[in-house]
Amino acid sequence: MSVRRAERGDAAAIAALWRSLFETHAAIDPAFALREGAETKLVIAVLRALDDRGAAVWVAEREGACV
């Protein structure tokens, strides 16, 4: 496993991991359930963070996939 700075091409994978985190929390408390279409908004949020010069987004990568 390696850690590297995230790139725009990682946005969908990061959003999927973020969604998975919300789904785990929603299983415990439905208040964390995401609305339909949330995946698109998560990708947009990741892209904004990647474009923000004041933010640093990092990913762990194993065998070419973000984990």
Backbone as a printed PyTorch tensor [residue, N CA C, xyz], in Angstrom:
tensor([[[  0.8510,  -1.1670,   0.0000],
         [  0.0000,   0.0000,   0.0000],
         [  0.8950,   1.2280,   0.0000]],

        [[  0.4430,   2.2360,  -0.7100],
         [  1.1650,   3.5050,  -0.7400],
         [  0.1680,   4.6430,  -0.5180]],

        [[  0.6840,   5.7740,  -0.1210],
         [ -0.1310,   6.9710,   0.0870],
         [  0.3940,   8.0390,  -0.8560]],

        [[ -0.5390,   8.7160,  -1.5180],
         [ -0.1510,   9.7590,  -2.4680],
         [ -1.1970,  10.8590,  -2.4600]],

        [[ -0.8210,  11.9730,  -3.0230],
         [ -1.7620,  13.0860,  -3.1700],
         [ -2.8450,  12.6790,  -4.1760]],

        [[ -4.0840,  12.9630,  -3.8450],
         [ -5.1950,  12.6160,  -4.7320],
         [ -5.1780,  13.4940,  -5.9770]],

        [[ -5.7090,  12.9360,  -7.0460],
         [ -5.8370,  13.6360,  -8.3210],
         [ -7.3060,  13.6780,  -8.7100]],

        [[ -7.6390,  14.5350,  -9.6580],
         [ -9.0370,  14.6560, -10.0960],
         [ -9.6130,  13.3150, -10.5550]],

        [[ -8.7940,  12.4830, -11.1520],
         [ -9.2460,  11.1690, -11.6010],
         [ -9.6340,  10.2310, -10.4670]],

        [[ -9.2910,  10.5840,  -9.2410],
         [ -9.6350,   9.7770,  -8.0630],
         [-10.9830,  10.1590,  -7.4670]],

        [[-11.6010,  11.2250,  -7.9620],
         [-12.8040,  11.7770,  -7.3290],
         [-13.9180,  10.7430,  -7.1720]],

        [[-14.2060,   9.9720,  -8.1950],
         [-15.2920,   8.9870,  -8.1030],
         [-14.9700,   7.9140,  -7.0640]],

        [[-13.7240,   7.4650,  -7.0190],
         [-13.3350,   6.4450,  -6.0410],
         [-13.4050,   6.9940,  -4.6220]],

        [[-12.9790,   8.2300,  -4.4320],
         [-13.0510,   8.8540,  -3.1080],
         [-14.5120,   9.0100,  -2.6980]],

        [[-15.3580,   9.4550,  -3.6160],
         [-16.7810,   9.6140,  -3.3190],
         [-17.4100,   8.2680,  -2.9540]],

        [[-17.0180,   7.2040,  -3.6360],
         [-17.5550,   5.8730,  -3.3220],
         [-17.1340,   5.4390,  -1.9160]],

        [[-15.8980,   5.7290,  -1.5390],
         [-15.4410,   5.4080,  -0.1840],
         [-16.2000,   6.2410,   0.8460]],

        [[-16.4140,   7.5010,   0.5360],
         [-17.1560,   8.4010,   1.4170],
         [-18.5860,   7.8920,   1.5990]],

        [[-19.1930,   7.4740,   0.4780],
         [-20.5550,   6.9240,   0.5270],
         [-20.5920,   5.6760,   1.4010]],

        [[-19.6070,   4.8320,   1.2630],
         [-19.5300,   3.6160,   2.0770],
         [-19.4750,   3.9550,   3.5620]],

        [[-18.7310,   4.9960,   3.9000],
         [-18.6560,   5.4450,   5.2860],
         [-20.0370,   5.8900,   5.7780]],

        [[-20.7420,   6.6860,   4.9670],
         [-22.0830,   7.1180,   5.3480],
         [-23.0280,   5.9340,   5.5010]],

        [[-22.9240,   4.9350,   4.6150],
         [-23.7900,   3.7610,   4.7050],
         [-23.5210,   2.9770,   5.9920]],

        [[-22.2580,   2.9080,   6.3870],
         [-21.9150,   2.2410,   7.6430],
         [-22.5580,   2.9810,   8.8170]],

        [[-22.4550,   4.2970,   8.8060],
         [-23.0610,   5.0880,   9.8740],
         [-24.5910,   4.9980,   9.8280]],

        [[-25.1660,   4.9890,   8.6480],
         [-26.6270,   4.9260,   8.5040],
         [-27.1850,   3.6150,   9.0410]],

        [[-26.3870,   2.5590,   8.9940],
         [-26.8330,   1.2740,   9.5430],
         [-27.0160,   1.3750,  11.0580]],

        [[-26.2830,   2.2810,  11.6770],
         [-26.3790,   2.4910,  13.1210],
         [-27.4200,   3.5640,  13.4370]],

        [[-27.4280,   4.6140,  12.6310],
         [-28.3410,   5.7380,  12.8480],
         [-28.8380,   6.2400,  11.4980]],

        [[-30.1230,   6.0360,  11.2060],
         [-30.6770,   6.4450,   9.9030],
         [-30.5050,   7.9290,   9.5770]],

        [[-30.1710,   8.7490,  10.5580],
         [-29.9470,  10.1730,  10.2890],
         [-28.7950,  10.3860,   9.3120]],

        [[-27.9260,   9.3810,   9.1850],
         [-26.7790,   9.4820,   8.2830],
         [-27.0890,   8.9880,   6.8710]],

        [[-28.3010,   8.5370,   6.6270],
         [-28.6630,   8.0130,   5.3120],
         [-28.5530,   9.1190,   4.2640]],

        [[-27.9890,   8.7750,   3.1310],
         [-27.8530,   9.7330,   2.0330],
         [-29.1010,   9.7160,   1.1650]],

        [[-29.4060,  10.8550,   0.6190],
         [-30.5380,  10.9590,  -0.2970],
         [-30.1300,  10.4460,  -1.6720]],

        [[-31.1380,  10.1540,  -2.4720],
         [-30.8820,   9.7280,  -3.8480],
         [-30.1270,  10.8420,  -4.5730]],

        [[-29.1340,  10.4770,  -5.3260],
         [-28.3480,  11.4530,  -6.0630],
         [-27.1800,  12.0260,  -5.2830]],

        [[-26.9910,  11.5520,  -4.0630],
         [-25.9210,  12.0860,  -3.2250],
         [-24.5400,  11.8040,  -3.8080]],

        [[-24.3970,  10.7050,  -4.5200],
         [-23.0890,  10.3320,  -5.0790],
         [-22.5300,  11.4540,  -5.9530]],

        [[-23.3810,  12.0510,  -6.7740],
         [-22.9420,  13.1540,  -7.6350],
         [-22.4550,  14.3340,  -6.8000]],

        [[-23.1880,  14.6490,  -5.7370],
         [-22.7880,  15.7590,  -4.8740],
         [-21.4910,  15.4510,  -4.1420]],

        [[-21.2830,  14.1800,  -3.7880],
         [-20.0320,  13.8060,  -3.1410],
         [-18.8530,  14.0020,  -4.1060]],

        [[-19.0280,  13.6100,  -5.3530],
         [-17.9720,  13.7950,  -6.3560],
         [-17.6710,  15.2840,  -6.5150]],

        [[-18.6950,  16.1000,  -6.5790],
         [-18.5030,  17.5500,  -6.7090],
         [-17.7350,  18.0910,  -5.5040]],

        [[-18.0910,  17.6330,  -4.3030],
         [-17.4020,  18.0850,  -3.0920],
         [-15.9280,  17.6820,  -3.1250]],

        [[-15.6440,  16.4770,  -3.5880],
         [-14.2490,  16.0260,  -3.6890],
         [-13.4990,  16.8900,  -4.7010]],

        [[-14.1080,  17.1430,  -5.8460],
         [-13.4560,  17.9670,  -6.8690],
         [-13.1760,  19.3750,  -6.3590]],

        [[-14.1040,  19.9270,  -5.5910],
         [-13.8760,  21.2640,  -5.0140],
         [-12.6930,  21.2310,  -4.0580]],

        [[-12.6290,  20.1840,  -3.2410],
         [-11.5050,  20.0660,  -2.3040],
         [-10.1890,  19.9380,  -3.0630]],

        [[-10.1940,  19.1740,  -4.1420],
         [ -8.9740,  18.9980,  -4.9400],
         [ -8.5350,  20.3040,  -5.5930]],

        [[ -9.5030,  21.1480,  -5.9320],
         [ -9.1910,  22.4300,  -6.5680],
         [ -8.8350,  23.5260,  -5.5640]],

        [[ -9.0880,  23.2670,  -4.2940],
         [ -8.8370,  24.2590,  -3.2400],
         [ -7.3500,  24.2570,  -2.8810]],

        [[ -6.6820,  25.3570,  -3.1420],
         [ -5.2430,  25.4470,  -2.8570],
         [ -4.9380,  25.3400,  -1.3660]],

        [[ -5.9400,  25.5750,  -0.5270],
         [ -5.7480,  25.4950,   0.9200],
         [ -6.0430,  24.1230,   1.4970]],

        [[ -6.4010,  23.1830,   0.6370],
         [ -6.7440,  21.8360,   1.1020],
         [ -5.7420,  20.8210,   0.5490]],

        [[ -5.5750,  19.7510,   1.2740],
         [ -4.7440,  18.6450,   0.8000],
         [ -5.5700,  17.3660,   0.9130]],

        [[ -5.7180,  16.6590,  -0.1800],
         [ -6.4700,  15.4070,  -0.1990],
         [ -5.4910,  14.3050,  -0.5560]],

        [[ -5.4510,  13.2920,   0.2790],
         [ -4.5380,  12.1750,   0.0930],
         [ -5.3360,  10.8820,  -0.0250]],

        [[ -4.8040,   9.9200,  -0.7400],
         [ -5.4370,   8.6080,  -0.8420],
         [ -4.4170,   7.5210,  -0.5430]],

        [[ -4.9230,   6.4570,   0.0270],
         [ -4.1340,   5.2370,   0.1560],
         [ -4.4790,   4.3890,  -1.0620]],

        [[ -3.4730,   3.7850,  -1.6470],
         [ -3.6760,   3.0260,  -2.8860],
         [ -3.0660,   1.6390,  -2.7200]],

        [[ -3.8540,   0.6440,  -3.0780],
         [ -3.3710,  -0.7390,  -3.0550],
         [ -3.6910,  -1.3620,  -4.3980]],

        [[ -2.6880,  -1.8630,  -5.0760],
         [ -2.8530,  -2.5210,  -6.3790],
         [ -3.6220,  -1.6340,  -7.3530]],

        [[ -3.3300,  -0.3430,  -7.3310],
         [ -3.9130,   0.5980,  -8.2740],
         [ -5.2870,   1.1190,  -7.9140]],

        [[ -5.8200,   0.7140,  -6.7500],
         [ -7.1490,   1.1620,  -6.3500],
         [ -7.0860,   1.9400,  -5.0430]],

        [[ -7.9100,   2.9690,  -4.9420],
         [ -8.0010,   3.7390,  -3.7000],
         [ -8.7070,   2.8820,  -2.6590]],

        [[ -8.1260,   2.8650,  -1.4780],
         [ -8.7130,   2.0660,  -0.3920],
         [ -8.8780,   2.8940,   0.8610]]])
